[in-house]
């Protein structure tokens, strides 16, 4: 995509979509956003707001290089009006399908399926109708489910087990896109599979706390509670740190594969430019352990005494501590499978496609963790 193109994008109000959109616009591409109104905000209000948040300095210079059409991916023809669809057919844009549900909640499994699977099906039907020559689908490295060891990028095997509806529907989404692409070899189809995406590498900027940052919010809440309710359960040390002698589930050596949003965007754009369709992991080559992420996060928050212990049934030091552990467990429950897994995401496809232009994720250091949490803390983890 080195030459200037017209792109039709879903998910432009979301985290990955908004950061990706900014870079597309800065490169001179014209973007047609599919969005819907929410509350008192129109679809255009929401897109404008997302772009202003990501980079307020360039909003004015970019506002003439995009337009917004009303729609919803779960609807047939993605909910486009007749006139909007006709205008899109005329320009035959490339499609970037970034919209998706990231809910792990089994109570929302139907809605997650509708968004991730039916939504993808509807986008692919639109791609065929407008004769798009290139389609990009945003999936997840964790579509592999509970599989451990080396995870290949294009493993479409059946019989997988999943930790939550998100993983399952991302797997089904990929299968839909893969089957569709095999039946239409003249269309270039890219399936991008980032791991756990966090804020921008340089400043931690993120739309709202998700993933690792959201998990650390549980410790932030406990710390604030301890500071306002000293009761002997948690000791405030002379240096201001909170001593929190609790156990958290998981394994010290569990690998948590986390990547910054700017790395994800740069890798996707590099693949755009190469124009080689395929299925690509966008992951950290050298992921850090559960122990590293927990230790660094607690160090930033000024919390000591937290210990990783896989045996939640062993007795706690006191009833108060047990209650805290139970509360923390409840808050962290959606993320528990990722605290123990040993998953190594192969990057052979992306390395082959990019060649000498492939760049691994920057080293994940304690300072990077501090940067992520500093941004979140300044906003009260909201």
Buried (B, 14 or more C-beta within 10 A) or exposed (E): BEEEBEBBBBBBBBBBBBBBBBBBBEBEBBBBBBBBEEEEBBBBBBBBBBBBBBBEEBBEEBBEBBBBBBBBBBBEBBBBEEEBBEBBBEEBBBBBBBBBBBBBEEEBBEBBBBBBBBBBBBBBBBBEEBEBBBBBBBBBBBBBBEBEEEBBBBBEEEEBEBBBBBBBBBBBBBBBBBEBBEEBEEBBBBBBBBBBBBBBBEEBBBBEBBBBBBBBBBBBBBBBBBEEEEEEBBBEEEEEBBBBBBBBBBBBEBBBBBBBBBBBBBBBBBBBBBEBBBBBBBBBBEBBBBBBBBBBBBBBBBBBBBEBBBEBEEEBEEEEBBEBBEBBBEBBEBBBBBBBBEBBBBBEBBBEBBEEEBEEBBEBEBEBBBBBBBBBBEEEBE
